[in-house]
Amino acid sequence: MSADLDQRVAAYLDLHALTPGVQRTVLLTGDASDRRYVRVLLRGRPSIVLSVHAGPIDYATAPFVRVAELFAAMPVPIPALLHHDDALGILAQQDLGDVTLQAHLGGASSTERAARYREAVGLIVRIQQRGAALASAAYPPFGVAFDHEKLTWELEFFVRHFLLAYRGAVPEEPIREALRAEWAAIVDELAGDPRVLCHRDYHSRNLMWHDGILHVIDFQDARMGPDTYDLVSLLRDSYVDLPDAAVDDLIDYYYALSRGTAATPEAGAEFRRRFDLMALQRNLKALGTFGYQTTTRGNPVYMQYVPRTLTYVKRTLHRDPRFGRLAELLGGLVDELRYNSGPS
């Protein structure tokens, strides 16, 4: 750990009279944020995890804390919040271990995989339905949304950090203008979809397998958004491959669970059309994030997830004729997205 991180953690452990019981501390692999995570192994009691922020925090208004209160009221399984210190910028929480959904299912049977993904889909529905019942201005997520501005910003983020910075593409202005027109069409439709409470980053690494059930983490950016958003995050996950048949089954399961009835052929086709549109937008944003982490943050670990995400984008682009113009534009800038290149 860095000297500053060591000093802050040591001060925090002293402040909460934990130092005498510490066996050791372990710096955990972080996420794409500027937070650091430290596991503290304690003698004779459960370990804890310290979330160390870049600077001081205000616990009373911190998004993570407020969303934790909301999710606990649903209830959705989350790590318990234990104690904190605003000046040190540290929040201590229950240690859920290291087994993500991705890791748990690495060698699991098809039956176990199906059960756990259905459990994950069930939590999405609970967040949406209980979120609607608990909606209040007292909770920050109900005051922010995936609106025109946010969705457009994410697509332009893909242009800046993946196309230009990561791939070195130099689209001429007519191409940029054509892309903006495509973004506008996508955003107009998504912004008009049924709006529900969304976790915002609901994938296999933000679901922890602990004590025989899934727990949800990394929920501080929850906000209102399209009803397909979290389902897309789970089923078009840049970190895992799901067979098409499993994806179709889980989409049907979500629809039946959220609506209380199986989809008619027409309703199912319409929902799948909306799912694919959301998948396209989110996967493009993910590529922007991977490009940003690599070129701006100097963190190349995300490069390995680019090929799978490009495959998702390509399949979606060529699944529906309405994406024909966008497929042509992106195929001219990214070799893997050309119609006759790579997996389809």
C-alpha positions in Angstrom: 0.0 0.0 0.0 1.1 3.6 -0.5 2.4 5.6 2.5 -0.7 7.8 2.5 -3.0 4.8 2.4 -1.0 3.0 5.1 -1.2 6.1 7.4 -5.0 6.6 6.9 -5.8 2.9 7.5 -3.6 2.8 10.6 -5.2 6.0 12.0 -8.6 4.5 11.3 -7.8 1.3 13.1 -6.5 3.2 16.1 -9.6 5.4 16.1 -11.9 2.4 16.4 -9.6 0.5 18.8 -9.1 -2.3 16.3 -5.3 -2.1 16.1 -4.5 -4.6 18.9 -6.7 -7.3 17.2 -5.3 -6.9 13.7 -3.6 -9.9 12.2 -2.8 -8.3 8.9 -4.2 -6.0 6.2 -4.6 -6.9 2.5 -5.1 -4.4 -0.3 -7.8 -5.8 -2.5 -8.1 -5.5 -6.3 -10.0 -2.3 -7.0 -12.7 -1.4 -9.4 -12.7 1.4 -12.0 -13.3 4.0 -9.4 -10.7 6.0 -7.3 -11.7 4.1 -4.2 -9.3 1.6 -2.6 -10.4 -1.4 -0.6 -8.5 -2.9 2.3 -9.4 -6.2 4.1 -8.6 -6.2 7.8 -8.1 -9.7 9.3 -9.0 -9.6 13.0 -8.3 -12.1 15.8 -11.3 -13.9 17.1 -13.9 -11.9 15.0 -15.0 -11.6 11.4 -12.8 -9.6 9.0 -13.9 -6.3 7.7 -13.4 -4.3 4.5 -12.4 -0.7 4.5 -13.5 1.4 1.6 -10.9 4.2 1.4 -12.0 7.2 -0.6 -9.8 9.7 -2.4 -10.5 12.3 0.3 -12.9 13.2 3.1 -16.5 12.0 3.0 -19.8 13.2 4.4 -21.3 10.0 5.7 -24.8 11.5 6.2 -25.1 12.4 2.6 -22.8 9.9 0.8 -24.6 8.2 -2.1 -23.3 4.8 -1.1 -24.8 5.2 2.4 -28.2 6.6 1.2 -28.6 3.8 -1.4 -27.6 1.2 1.2 -30.5 2.5 3.4 -32.8 2.2 0.4 -31.7 -1.3 -0.6 -31.9 -2.5 3.0 -35.5 -1.3 3.2 -36.5 -3.4 0.2 -34.8 -5.7 1.4 -31.9 -6.5 -1.0 -28.9 -8.3 0.5 -26.0 -5.9 0.8 -22.9 -5.7 3.0 -23.6 -4.2 6.4 -22.2 -0.8 7.1 -20.2 -0.9 10.4 -18.5 2.4 11.2 -16.8 5.3 9.4 -14.7 8.4 9.7 -15.5 11.4 7.6 -12.2 13.2 7.9 -10.2 10.1 7.0 -12.6 9.3 4.1 -13.0 5.7 5.3 -16.1 3.5 5.6 -16.0 0.0 7.1 -18.3 -2.7 5.9 -19.0 -6.4 6.3 -16.6 -8.6 4.4 -18.5 -10.7 1.9 -15.4 -12.6 0.8 -14.0 -12.9 -2.7 -16.5 -15.1 -4.5 -18.3 -13.1 -7.1 -21.1 -14.6 -9.2 -18.5 -14.9 -12.0 -16.2 -16.9 -9.7 -18.9 -19.0 -8.2 -20.1 -20.2 -11.5 -16.7 -20.8 -13.0 -17.0 -24.6 -12.6 -20.7 -24.9 -11.7 -23.2 -27.2 -13.3 -25.7 -25.8 -15.8 -28.4 -26.3 -13.1 -26.6 -24.2 -10.6 -25.8 -21.6 -13.2 -29.4 -21.3 -14.2 -30.5 -21.0 -10.6 -28.1 -18.3 -9.7 -28.9 -16.2 -12.8 -32.6 -16.6 -12.0 -31.8 -15.4 -8.4 -30.0 -12.4 -9.9 -32.9 -11.6 -12.2 -35.2 -11.8 -9.2 -33.2 -9.2 -7.4 -33.5 -6.9 -10.4 -37.3 -7.2 -10.2 -37.3 -6.6 -6.5 -35.2 -3.4 -6.9 -37.6 -2.2 -9.6 -40.8 -3.0 -7.8 -39.8 -2.1 -4.3 -38.1 1.0 -5.7 -41.4 2.1 -7.1 -43.0 1.6 -3.7 -40.3 3.4 -1.8 -39.7 6.3 -4.2 -39.0 9.4 -2.3 -37.0 12.6 -2.8 -35.2 11.6 0.4 -33.2 9.0 -1.6 -30.7 10.4 -4.2 -31.4 7.8 -6.9 -34.9 9.1 -7.5 -33.5 12.5 -8.4 -31.2 11.4 -11.2 -31.9 9.5 -14.3 -30.5 8.1 -17.6 -32.1 11.0 -19.5 -31.2 12.4 -23.0 -28.1 14.2 -21.6 -26.6 11.3 -19.7 -27.2 8.7 -22.5 -25.8 11.0 -25.1 -22.8 11.8 -23.0 -22.1 8.0 -22.6 -22.1 7.5 -26.4 -19.8 10.5 -27.0 -17.6 9.0 -24.2 -17.3 5.9 -26.5 -16.3 8.1 -29.4 -13.7 10.0 -27.4 -12.1 7.2 -25.4 -12.6 4.1 -27.6 -12.7 5.3 -31.2 -10.3 8.2 -31.0 -8.0 7.5 -28.0 -7.9 3.7 -27.9 -8.2 2.8 -31.6 -6.8 5.9 -33.1 -9.7 6.4 -35.5 -10.0 9.8 -37.1 -13.6 10.1 -38.5 -14.1 13.0 -40.7 -16.8 15.5 -39.7 -19.5 14.0 -41.9 -19.0 10.7 -40.2 -19.1 12.4 -36.8 -22.3 14.1 -37.7 -23.8 10.9 -38.9 -22.9 9.2 -35.6 -24.5 12.0 -33.7 -27.7 11.5 -35.7 -27.6 7.8 -34.8 -27.0 8.6 -31.2 -30.0 10.9 -31.1 -32.3 8.2 -32.5 -31.1 5.7 -29.9 -31.3 8.1 -27.0 -34.8 9.4 -28.0 -36.2 5.9 -27.8 -34.3 4.8 -24.6 -35.3 8.0 -22.8 -38.9 7.2 -23.5 -38.8 3.7 -22.2 -40.6 2.8 -18.9 -38.4 4.3 -16.1 -37.5 2.3 -13.0 -34.9 2.2 -10.3 -31.6 0.8 -11.7 -28.5 -0.4 -9.9 -26.5 1.1 -12.7 -23.7 -1.5 -12.9 -25.4 -4.8 -12.3 -23.1 -7.5 -13.5 -21.3 -10.7 -12.4 -18.6 -8.9 -10.5 -20.9 -6.8 -8.5 -22.9 -9.8 -7.2 -21.2 -11.6 -4.3 -21.9 -15.2 -3.3 -22.0 -15.2 0.5 -23.7 -17.4 3.0 -25.6 -19.2 0.2 -27.2 -16.2 -1.4 -26.3 -13.4 -3.7 -25.4 -10.0 -2.3 -25.3 -6.7 -4.2 -22.3 -4.3 -4.1 -21.1 -1.2 -5.8 -24.6 0.4 -5.9 -23.7 4.0 -5.1 -24.5 5.2 -8.6 -28.1 3.9 -8.6 -30.5 6.0 -10.6 -33.7 5.9 -12.6 -33.5 4.5 -16.1 -35.0 2.1 -18.7 -36.5 -1.1 -17.4 -34.1 -3.1 -19.5 -31.0 -1.5 -18.1 -30.0 -3.8 -15.3 -31.1 -6.9 -17.2 -28.8 -5.9 -20.1 -26.0 -5.3 -17.6 -26.4 -8.8 -16.3 -27.0 -10.7 -19.6 -24.7 -8.7 -21.9 -21.9 -8.7 -19.3 -18.4 -7.9 -20.6 -16.9 -10.3 -18.1 -18.7 -13.6 -18.9 -20.2 -15.5 -21.9 -23.8 -16.6 -21.6 -25.3 -19.0 -24.2 -27.9 -17.4 -26.4 -30.5 -19.9 -25.2 -29.8 -19.0 -21.6 -30.1 -15.3 -22.4 -33.5 -15.9 -24.1 -34.7 -17.9 -21.2 -33.7 -15.3 -18.6 -35.3 -12.5 -20.7 -38.6 -14.5 -20.7 -38.2 -15.2 -16.9 -37.7 -11.5 -16.2 -40.7 -10.5 -18.3 -43.0 -13.1 -16.5 -41.7 -12.2 -13.0 -42.0 -8.4 -13.6 -45.3 -8.5 -15.4 -46.9 -11.4 -13.6 -47.6 -13.2 -16.9 -45.7 -14.7 -19.8 -45.2 -12.5 -22.8 -47.4 -12.8 -25.8 -45.3 -13.3 -29.0 -45.9 -9.6 -29.9 -45.1 -8.3 -26.4 -42.0 -10.6 -26.2 -40.7 -9.3 -29.6 -41.2 -5.7 -28.5 -39.4 -6.2 -25.2 -36.5 -8.0 -27.0 -36.3 -5.1 -29.4 -36.0 -2.7 -26.5 -33.5 -5.0 -24.8 -31.3 -5.0 -27.9 -31.3 -1.2 -28.1 -30.3 -0.8 -24.5 -27.6 -3.5 -25.0 -26.1 -1.6 -27.8 -25.9 1.6 -25.9 -24.5 0.0 -22.7 -21.9 -2.0 -24.5 -20.7 1.0 -26.4 -20.4 2.9 -23.1 -18.5 -0.1 -21.7 -16.0 0.1 -24.6 -15.6 3.8 -23.8 -14.8 2.9 -20.2 -12.3 0.3 -21.2 -10.6 2.8 -23.5 -10.6 5.4 -20.8 -9.1 3.1 -18.2 -6.4 2.0 -20.7 -5.4 5.3 -22.3 -6.1 7.9 -19.6 -5.8 5.9 -16.3 -2.9 3.7 -17.5 -4.8 0.6 -16.4 -4.5 -2.0 -19.2 -6.4 -4.8 -17.3 -9.6 -3.9 -19.1 -8.2 -4.5 -22.5 -9.0 -8.2 -22.2 -12.7 -7.5 -22.2 -12.8 -5.5 -25.4 -13.1 -8.5 -27.8 -16.1 -9.9 -26.0 -17.8 -6.5 -25.8 -17.2 -5.9 -29.5 -18.7 -9.2 -30.3 -21.9 -8.2 -28.4 -22.0 -4.9 -30.3 -21.5 -6.6 -33.7 -24.2 -9.2 -33.0 -26.7 -6.5 -32.0 -25.9 -4.3 -34.9 -26.5 -7.1 -37.4 -29.5 -8.6 -35.6 -31.9 -5.8 -36.7 -32.0 -3.9 -40.0 -32.8 -0.7 -38.1 -29.1 -0.6 -37.1 -27.9 -0.8 -40.7 -26.6 2.7 -41.0 -24.9 2.6 -37.6 -23.3 -0.8 -38.5 -21.9 0.7 -41.7 -20.5 3.7 -39.8 -18.9 1.8 -37.0 -17.7 -1.0 -39.3 -15.8 1.7 -41.2 -14.0 2.7 -38.0 -13.6 -0.6 -36.2 -12.4 -3.7 -38.1 -14.1 -6.1 -35.8 -17.5 -4.5 -36.4 -17.5 -5.0 -40.2 -20.1 -7.4 -41.3 -17.7 -9.9 -42.8 -15.2 -9.9 -40.0 -14.8 -12.1 -36.9 -17.6 -13.8 -34.9 -21.2 -12.8 -35.7 
